[in-house]
């Protein structure tokens, strides 16, 4: 049997801690905590449901993170 690939893991970070922060600060903080991809989305934006390891999504309204989730 072949060995399992070295799959990266999500950083040990709480997405809820970004809610309410200005998006620029939240993005910098997320990258500093190890998130490879940080994505800012407007409310209601259509996105695919694929899960990507080490990606953090922000729903942004009026320049602040309104909601945050992994993948």
Z-matrix of the N, CA and C atoms (Angstrom, degrees):
N
C 1 1.453
C 2 1.530 1 108.12
N 3 1.295 2 115.96 1 137.32
C 4 1.465 3 121.61 2 179.75
C 5 1.527 4 110.34 3 -73.27
N 6 1.337 5 116.91 4 147.57
C 7 1.470 6 119.15 5 177.70
C 8 1.525 7 110.98 6 -68.11
N 9 1.302 8 115.47 7 153.06
C 10 1.458 9 120.50 8 177.36
C 11 1.519 10 109.65 9 -70.39
N 12 1.325 11 117.26 10 141.88
C 13 1.468 12 119.45 11 178.30
C 14 1.524 13 110.40 12 -67.56
N 15 1.305 14 115.42 13 158.12
C 16 1.463 15 120.93 14 177.20
C 17 1.522 16 108.29 15 -79.73
N 18 1.319 17 116.09 16 92.06
C 19 1.466 18 122.11 17 -176.99
C 20 1.528 19 109.06 18 -86.09
N 21 1.326 20 118.02 19 126.40
C 22 1.468 21 118.93 20 178.52
C 23 1.529 22 110.92 21 -66.32
N 24 1.292 23 115.49 22 156.73
C 25 1.465 24 121.05 23 -179.92
C 26 1.520 25 109.95 24 -114.75
N 27 1.327 26 115.41 25 158.51
C 28 1.465 27 119.95 26 173.78
C 29 1.521 28 108.88 27 -66.82
N 30 1.320 29 118.00 28 145.41
C 31 1.466 30 120.18 29 174.17
C 32 1.531 31 110.53 30 -59.89
N 33 1.308 32 116.21 31 151.66
C 34 1.468 33 121.82 32 177.16
C 35 1.527 34 106.81 33 -80.85
N 36 1.320 35 115.86 34 86.92
C 37 1.460 36 122.72 35 -171.61
C 38 1.526 37 108.70 36 -147.84
N 39 1.310 38 118.08 37 144.71
C 40 1.462 39 122.76 38 -179.21
C 41 1.524 40 110.36 39 -94.66
N 42 1.332 41 118.56 40 111.57
C 43 1.464 42 120.50 41 -179.93
C 44 1.531 43 113.50 42 -57.04
N 45 1.312 44 118.05 43 -30.27
C 46 1.467 45 121.06 44 -179.29
C 47 1.525 46 112.20 45 -63.63
N 48 1.329 47 117.08 46 -21.21
C 49 1.467 48 119.82 47 -178.33
C 50 1.530 49 112.79 48 -70.90
N 51 1.323 50 118.05 49 -12.73
C 52 1.465 51 121.69 50 -179.70
C 53 1.535 52 113.20 51 -91.10
N 54 1.314 53 116.26 52 -16.65
C 55 1.465 54 120.59 53 -177.50
C 56 1.528 55 109.98 54 -63.27
N 57 1.337 56 115.13 55 130.31
C 58 1.459 57 121.39 56 179.25
C 59 1.523 58 113.88 57 95.84
N 60 1.324 59 117.66 58 -14.69
C 61 1.462 60 120.48 59 -179.65
C 62 1.532 61 111.53 60 -79.85
N 63 1.332 62 118.06 61 151.86
C 64 1.463 63 119.86 62 171.00
C 65 1.531 64 108.66 63 -60.46
N 66 1.310 65 117.76 64 140.15
C 67 1.465 66 121.49 65 -173.05
C 68 1.525 67 113.03 66 -59.71
N 69 1.320 68 118.55 67 -36.43
C 70 1.465 69 120.40 68 -179.86
C 71 1.530 70 110.44 69 -64.33
N 72 1.321 71 116.42 70 -45.77
C 73 1.468 72 121.16 71 179.44
C 74 1.525 73 110.37 72 -65.86
N 75 1.320 74 117.52 73 -42.82
C 76 1.461 75 121.65 74 -179.66
C 77 1.524 76 110.90 75 -62.10
N 78 1.323 77 117.73 76 -40.77
C 79 1.464 78 121.70 77 179.28
C 80 1.520 79 111.32 78 -64.24
N 81 1.326 80 117.13 79 -45.34
C 82 1.461 81 121.29 80 178.51
C 83 1.527 82 110.82 81 -62.04
N 84 1.313 83 116.43 82 -43.45
C 85 1.461 84 122.06 83 -179.57
C 86 1.531 85 110.93 84 -64.44
N 87 1.328 86 116.47 85 -42.62
C 88 1.468 87 120.49 86 -179.83
C 89 1.523 88 110.92 87 -63.17
N 90 1.322 89 117.60 88 -43.76
C 91 1.464 90 120.42 89 178.53
C 92 1.537 91 110.97 90 -64.56
N 93 1.324 92 116.55 91 -37.85
C 94 1.469 93 120.72 92 177.74
C 95 1.535 94 111.29 93 -65.40
N 96 1.334 95 116.95 94 -28.56
C 97 1.465 96 121.42 95 178.76
C 98 1.520 97 112.36 96 -84.96
N 99 1.355 98 117.75 97 -1.50
C 100 1.455 99 120.35 98 173.92
C 101 1.509 100 117.79 99 107.49
N 102 1.337 101 118.41 100 3.87
C 103 1.462 102 119.78 101 177.68
C 104 1.520 103 108.75 102 -72.24
N 105 1.329 104 117.48 103 125.81
C 106 1.462 105 122.20 104 -178.00
C 107 1.523 106 111.81 105 -73.31
N 108 1.326 107 116.47 106 -37.15
C 109 1.464 108 121.86 107 -178.89
C 110 1.514 109 108.43 108 -128.77
N 111 1.316 110 116.04 109 131.30
C 112 1.461 111 122.28 110 175.63
C 113 1.523 112 106.55 111 -123.71
N 114 1.319 113 116.13 112 123.31
C 115 1.465 114 121.06 113 -174.32
C 116 1.522 115 110.07 114 -120.88
N 117 1.339 116 116.59 115 125.30
C 118 1.466 117 122.51 116 177.51
C 119 1.526 118 108.36 117 -102.64
N 120 1.320 119 115.99 118 127.60
C 121 1.465 120 122.23 119 -176.30
C 122 1.524 121 110.59 120 -127.27
N 123 1.312 122 115.52 121 144.09
C 124 1.458 123 120.52 122 173.79
C 125 1.529 124 109.01 123 -74.78
N 126 1.331 125 118.15 124 152.01
C 127 1.468 126 120.09 125 177.35
C 128 1.531 127 110.77 126 -55.00
N 129 1.329 128 115.45 127 134.88
C 130 1.458 129 120.66 128 177.27
C 131 1.516 130 115.43 129 82.35
N 132 1.333 131 117.86 130 3.67
C 133 1.456 132 120.81 131 179.13
C 134 1.524 133 110.27 132 -63.00
N 135 1.332 134 116.58 133 134.79
C 136 1.462 135 121.64 134 177.45
C 137 1.524 136 108.30 135 -77.75
N 138 1.336 137 116.88 136 127.75
C 139 1.463 138 121.81 137 177.93
C 140 1.524 139 109.07 138 -136.29
N 141 1.334 140 115.84 139 159.92
C 142 1.460 141 119.73 140 175.26
C 143 1.522 142 108.99 141 -77.30
N 144 1.302 143 116.60 142 162.57
C 145 1.460 144 121.24 143 -178.22
C 146 1.522 145 112.56 144 -96.89
N 147 1.334 146 117.91 145 11.51
C 148 1.466 147 119.26 146 179.16
C 149 1.523 148 110.21 147 -67.37
N 150 1.312 149 115.83 148 140.98
C 151 1.459 150 121.10 149 179.07
C 152 1.515 151 108.71 150 -95.28
N 153 1.319 152 117.22 151 126.21
C 154 1.454 153 121.33 152 175.64
C 155 1.519 154 108.73 153 -117.04
N 156 1.325 155 115.11 154 123.21
C 157 1.458 156 121.16 155 179.42
C 158 1.519 157 109.22 156 -61.25
N 159 1.289 158 116.28 157 140.38
C 160 1.468 159 124.54 158 176.24
C 161 1.533 160 113.43 159 67.71
N 162 1.342 161 116.50 160 27.29
C 163 1.470 162 120.53 161 173.10
C 164 1.526 163 108.33 162 -113.56
N 165 1.322 164 116.28 163 135.38
C 166 1.452 165 122.70 164 176.86
C 167 1.523 166 108.01 165 -118.11
N 168 1.312 167 115.55 166 131.20
C 169 1.465 168 121.90 167 -178.48
C 170 1.527 169 110.22 168 -108.85
N 171 1.310 170 115.57 169 134.18
C 172 1.461 171 121.75 170 174.80
C 173 1.525 172 108.82 171 -115.43
N 174 1.318 173 116.47 172 132.85
C 175 1.464 174 120.24 173 166.11
C 176 1.524 175 105.01 174 -94.91
N 177 1.321 176 115.96 175 121.26
C 178 1.460 177 121.38 176 -171.66
C 179 1.529 178 110.65 177 -114.97
N 180 1.322 179 115.73 178 129.70
C 181 1.461 180 122.47 179 175.18
C 182 1.526 181 107.57 180 -134.51
N 183 1.322 182 116.14 181 130.23
C 184 1.467 183 122.55 182 178.74
C 185 1.525 184 112.13 183 54.20
N 186 1.361 185 116.39 184 36.95
C 187 1.451 186 121.61 185 174.70
C 188 1.516 187 116.28 186 80.70
N 189 1.336 188 117.54 187 3.66
C 190 1.467 189 121.41 188 -178.82
C 191 1.526 190 110.48 189 -125.00
N 192 1.327 191 115.43 190 149.52
C 193 1.460 192 121.05 191 178.41
C 194 1.527 193 108.61 192 -71.23
N 195 1.308 194 115.01 193 121.31
C 196 1.463 195 121.18 194 -179.46
C 197 1.519 196 111.48 195 -97.15
N 198 1.337 197 115.13 196 -31.44
C 199 1.470 198 121.10 197 -179.28
C 200 1.525 199 107.76 198 -152.40
N 201 1.316 200 117.74 199 150.82
C 202 1.465 201 121.26 200 -177.74
C 203 1.523 202 109.42 201 -143.90
N 204 1.349 203 116.66 202 139.01
C 205 1.456 204 120.38 203 177.36
C 206 1.527 205 110.48 204 -152.29
N 207 1.330 206 115.18 205 157.69
C 208 1.463 207 122.21 206 179.54
C 209 1.515 208 110.92 207 -80.74
N 210 1.316 209 115.58 208 155.50
C 211 1.463 210 121.57 209 170.18
C 212 1.450 211 115.24 210 99.27
